[in-house]
Amino acid sequence: MYRIGIDIGGTFTDLVLVDESGEVNFGKTPSNPEDQSIGVMVGLEMMATRVGLDIGSLLGKTERIVHGTTVATNALLERKGANLGLLTTEGHRDVLEMREGLKPERYNLRLARHPALVSRDMRFGVKERMRHTGAVEVPLDLASLDAAIDALIANKVEAVAVCYLHAYANAAHERATSSRLKERMSGVYVSLSSEVLPHIKEYERVSTTAVNAYVGPVLERYLSQLEGRLRSAGYEGPALITLSHGGVTPIDEAVRLAAGTVLSGPAGGLAGARHAGDLLKLDQMITFDMGGTSSDISLIVDGEATLSADRSVAGEKIALSSLDIVTLGAGGGSIAWASSGGLLEVGPHSAGAVPGPACYGRGGMQATVTDANVALGYLDPTNFLGGSDNLDMDAAHRALDELGVKLGVERLAAAEGIFRVVNTQMAEGIRLATVRRGVDPRRFALVGFGGAAGLHVTSPARLLDLKRVFVPRVASVLSAWGMLTTDLRYEVTRTHVGEVGELPPEEIRVLYDELEALAVGAVGKWFDGPIRAERTADMRYGEQIFEINVDLRGLDFSRDDVTAAMKSAFEARHEQLYTYALRDREPVLVNARVAAIGALAAPPTEPPIAGGAGVPAAGTRQVYLDGWVETAVFAFADLHAGQEFEGPAIVEADTTTVLLLPGDKARVTEMGWLDISVGP
């Protein structure tokens, strides 16, 4: 039986196929922005051919497909979501406009106001009111509700976000509204704040619910179409979707919690890096995922990735639990351009899959990072995607020449400038994820993956004085590979505000026991394997306005001193994050959280590669490194375990290329991965 991981990026769709022995096959196919499921099916045809089967036979022998998608992300970034309406408590329809009284650059008086996701004329106040205790202050007025629904119908709304004041404490009015909406608006997508984000903080709740409703119909259409194509092709097993918190879920749940898929692909990459760390016996890692459109950077500390509920994507707050990832608008397809002052800039705009970089020969006219890598000799234009395609060197040169004219430099200087600028951006992204959070990056190994990372990974390592870099053999598709190592996950949250020391231990026990029963029950409907529960809490000091998430795993909730143990856990976490703790102060519990995790069987470990004498270079190529240098070129697939070689060198695989600079030393691990000691 096979397992298949699929990750759709802005430029390529990555596929990984693992068989019962652990043997891994992987490949890339261009993404189709108009219908991503087409790229998926083309990729599955390609993978079937590689193992000597037709697609129906392959899918008939496949037990699990795990999929990461950018459908919701793209809909949000490009503002191509559903025609959306918002129902909220009368007098509160401007929460999306007011936000929290903040703006991204608070001292920039000329900063244009970011438009709300729902225009004001599509936001309707409904007469109703709940108290924060859950008591009904004003009953739901059906006449007021029907008047709002009449306006939604007149505006041909596809999706409705419902966010009433204090609905987290009592969801009765939101549920009644949902029933009324579905009764009067057949087929409408309804998103309730009490189901999407049932806890305090009005702006976070309404923003997250609005995003969920905005991207929900788009994601639902795509996943329905994909599921139909898979079933028609012969697949009968489960299709699981990766969510932003790194776990996977069935399609129905992904559609319900659509906002939870906006970091679907990057979450798979971080899951893959974490699994790679287990295989490499590494528990302190910086993950560096550089694809065609963007780059994602994150930290793994003591073998664990950090979760955050404070994310903004495309200017919209999404307060769902997600992996803490720093995203940069820089990748292999990032466009280089000259600013009004004549300075070289790279990104954030990307050539994407269509037309792609100029060297793809699909009509792209602007120079990109990939064009620079071709011109500098780092990429072989005759061996793109394992020789299945050729790159147009002349088109890359024309684009670089045009950029060079604007910058007042020659072609090679423009190409080298692009290479250095994007590497500096990557180094700054790593600083954002480490130094600016009080973490010394020199204590970590850098794990590079994504199709473009191999060419750039050692350069930011040099800039930050990092000494060790790993590049997996599956680097170009690590996100898709990582999705096969994840588990089912379902999270529940309940607001329960109070000073921890004043809360009765029995009240805490009942609270968490109820949440655990809900979460475990939900996962139990999906499969009958082992399920574990992880308990955490959002806590803060009384005068603070932002909470921190505190891990409560290992606490014995049956003990009478459980609240004292929660206080100690909070203090340890606060000290870890901010270097101090106020032990004479009583922390406040804000939200109780429980995640139920259904443990899916991990794919078998890939067999070790052959050892023995080192394989000589497959050839040489002229590479520009402050001048043209004859450089050894190795075939990634032919390397032997234990083999060592020094830079400058090029290591080529079908879907990625690794550049070793002078002074770098590489050793091949038993899995065929590169362990690189970075030179001075």
Disulfide bonds with the S-S distance in Angstrom:
none
